[in-house]
Amino acid sequence: MTYTLFIGDRTFSSWSLRGWLMLHKFGLPFQEADIGLYAGTMAQDMASLAPVRLVPALRTPEGDVVGETMAIAETLAERHPDIAMWPADPSARIRARFISAEMTTSFSALRGSCPMQLAHVDVGFKPSEAVLADLRRVETLWAHAREKSAGGPWLFGAYSLADAFYAPVCARIVGYDLPVSEAARTYCETALSDPAFRLWRSEGLKQSYDPFPYPPTGLTKPWPF
């Protein structure tokens, strides 16, 4: 029983990263299919997935196609009840779904001003007040997640789907050297030094871009993980 996950360019596609982590981190069997976001072939590559029109997209072993990361998450959790993809504790599970859903619908300033790029750290970026407001909200949600955590480095102690949803936020915080609390930065370090994320990033860096889609706003420094 093998899934097929359709993903965009690893260095830039934050939503694809979320979908990939959902499968990879929980040991689900899947194969990858690349969609040419920057090669100009996206519409052609996704024609067989209609009406899904964005990455990531998941094709189940039975041939059903699922779009939107929250729908993919719930589909996988429903199909694999033996795997604790959401937290086992009912209260924690409620909070995990809540903060993950807010991730999919919010933080437009952070996402628009700081598109995910995993090539370097942009130390010249100056965040707007709207970006800073989004960061404060992210920290509020992360603190809410950890209020009753039983310990462990992830948002709800053990790794869950909520961590997959927020991995690209961590990449943005580090990739643009954004100001956050020590607790938030420690969580970002956990997420970005994780072997799964490091594998995703290393595969993405095998492809080069000229010109680079998101040029730095000033000086850069090497990616730290």
BELHUNOR-V140297 format. One record per residue. N is the residue number from 1. RES is the residue in one letter. PSI is psi in radians with two decimals (999 if undefined). NEAR is the number of other ideal C-beta (glycine too) atoms within 8 Angstrom. D_CENTER is the distance of its C-alpha to the mean C-alpha in whole Angstrom. Layout:
N RES PSI NEAR D_CENTER
N RES PSI NEAR D_CENTER
This chain:
1 M 1.73 4 24
2 T 2.31 7 22
3 Y 2.80 13 19
4 T 2.18 10 18
5 L 2.15 15 14
6 F 2.13 15 15
7 I 2.72 14 12
8 G -2.97 13 12
9 D 2.19 10 13
10 R -0.61 14 11
11 T -0.38 12 11
12 F -0.39 15 10
13 S 1.64 14 8
14 S -0.69 12 5
15 W -0.66 12 6
16 S -0.70 13 7
17 L -0.77 15 5
18 R -0.87 14 4
19 G -0.71 15 7
20 W -0.74 13 8
21 L -0.63 14 8
22 M -0.65 16 9
23 L -0.83 12 12
24 H -0.83 12 12
25 K -0.45 10 12
26 F 0.21 10 15
27 G 0.50 5 17
28 L 2.45 11 17
29 P 2.20 5 19
30 F 2.76 10 18
31 Q 2.72 7 18
32 E 2.56 9 16
33 A 2.19 9 18
34 D 2.42 8 17
35 I 2.27 12 17
36 G 1.36 10 19
37 L -0.69 10 17
38 Y 0.03 8 19
39 A -0.03 6 22
40 G 0.28 5 23
41 T 0.26 8 23
42 M -0.86 11 20
43 A -0.77 6 23
44 Q -0.77 7 25
45 D -0.49 11 22
46 M 0.09 14 21
47 A -0.65 7 24
48 S -0.10 4 24
49 L 0.00 11 21
50 A 2.47 7 23
51 P 0.09 4 23
52 V 2.38 10 19
53 R -0.04 7 18
54 L 2.74 7 15
55 V 2.64 13 12
56 P 2.79 16 11
57 A 2.51 13 14
58 L 2.26 15 15
59 R 2.16 12 19
60 T 2.88 11 21
61 P -0.44 6 23
62 E -0.13 4 26
63 G -0.02 6 25
64 D 2.51 6 23
65 V 2.28 10 20
66 V 2.28 12 17
67 G 3.01 13 15
68 E 2.20 8 12
69 T -0.62 12 9
70 M -0.69 9 12
71 A -0.68 9 15
72 I -0.77 14 13
73 A -0.83 14 12
74 E -0.61 8 16
75 T -0.81 11 17
76 L -0.74 14 16
77 A -0.66 12 17
78 E -0.68 7 20
79 R -0.33 7 21
80 H 1.13 10 21
81 P -0.27 6 22
82 D -0.20 3 23
83 I 2.24 9 20
84 A 1.35 7 19
85 M -0.69 11 15
86 W 2.76 11 16
87 P 2.54 13 18
88 A -0.63 6 22
89 D 2.26 8 23
90 P -0.71 5 24
91 S -0.77 7 23
92 A -0.64 13 20
93 R -0.70 11 19
94 I -0.84 8 20
95 R -0.63 12 18
96 A -0.74 16 15
97 R -0.70 9 15
98 F -0.90 8 16
99 I -0.49 16 13
100 S -0.70 14 11
101 A -0.68 9 13
102 E -0.59 9 13
103 M -0.68 11 10
104 T -0.31 10 10
105 T -0.08 5 14
106 S -2.98 8 14
107 F 0.72 10 13
108 S -0.61 7 15
109 A -0.79 11 17
110 L -0.78 13 14
111 R -0.68 10 12
112 G -0.67 7 15
113 S -0.42 9 16
114 C 1.18 13 14
115 P 2.44 9 12
116 M 2.27 12 9
117 Q 2.34 12 12
118 L 0.32 12 12
119 A -0.60 7 16
120 H 3.09 10 17
121 V 2.16 12 17
122 D 1.75 13 19
123 V -0.02 9 22
124 G 0.02 9 23
125 F 2.35 12 21
126 K 1.87 5 23
127 P 2.45 11 21
128 S 2.99 8 22
129 E -0.59 5 23
130 A -0.70 8 21
131 V -0.75 13 18
132 L -0.64 10 20
133 A -0.71 9 20
134 D -0.70 13 16
135 L -0.69 14 16
136 R -0.68 8 19
137 R -0.70 10 17
138 V -0.80 14 14
139 E -0.63 12 16
140 T -0.79 8 18
141 L -0.69 10 16
142 W -0.70 14 15
143 A -0.69 9 19
144 H -0.67 9 19
145 A -0.65 14 17
146 R 0.01 9 19
147 E -0.78 6 22
148 K 0.42 7 24
149 S 2.47 11 21
150 A 0.24 5 24
151 G 2.94 4 22
152 G 2.80 8 20
153 P -0.20 4 17
154 W 3.05 10 14
155 L -0.65 13 14
156 F 0.56 15 17
157 G -1.40 8 18
158 A 2.76 8 17
159 Y 2.40 5 13
160 S 3.08 14 12
161 L -0.51 12 10
162 A -0.64 14 10
163 D -0.59 13 8
164 A -0.70 12 5
165 F -0.60 13 5
166 Y -0.02 15 6
167 A -0.77 14 4
168 P -0.46 11 4
169 V -0.75 11 7
170 C -0.72 12 8
171 A -0.64 13 8
172 R -0.76 14 10
173 I -0.79 13 12
174 V -0.74 14 13
175 G -0.40 14 13
176 Y 0.22 11 16
177 D 0.86 8 18
178 L 2.58 12 17
179 P 2.03 5 20
180 V 2.98 10 18
181 S 2.91 6 20
182 E -0.67 5 21
183 A -0.73 9 19
184 A -0.71 12 16
185 R -0.63 10 16
186 T -0.72 8 17
187 Y -0.73 12 14
188 C -0.70 12 12
189 E -0.69 9 14
190 T -0.82 10 14
191 A -0.71 12 10
192 L -0.29 14 11
193 S -0.06 8 14
194 D 2.43 8 13
195 P -0.59 5 14
196 A -0.81 9 12
197 F -0.72 14 9
198 R -0.65 11 13
199 L -0.80 9 14
200 W -0.84 13 11
201 R -0.77 12 12
202 S -0.64 8 15
203 E -0.66 8 15
204 G -0.63 12 14
205 L -0.13 9 17
206 K -0.31 5 19
207 Q 2.33 8 19
208 S 2.78 3 21
209 Y 2.30 8 21
210 D 1.80 4 25
211 P 2.81 5 24
212 F 2.26 8 21
213 P -0.59 8 19
214 Y 1.43 7 18
215 P 2.58 5 21
216 P 2.70 10 21
217 T -0.14 7 23
218 G -2.35 8 25
219 L 2.73 6 25
220 T 2.83 10 22
221 K 2.84 6 22
222 P 2.64 6 21
223 W 2.34 10 17
224 P -0.13 6 18
225 F 999 8 16
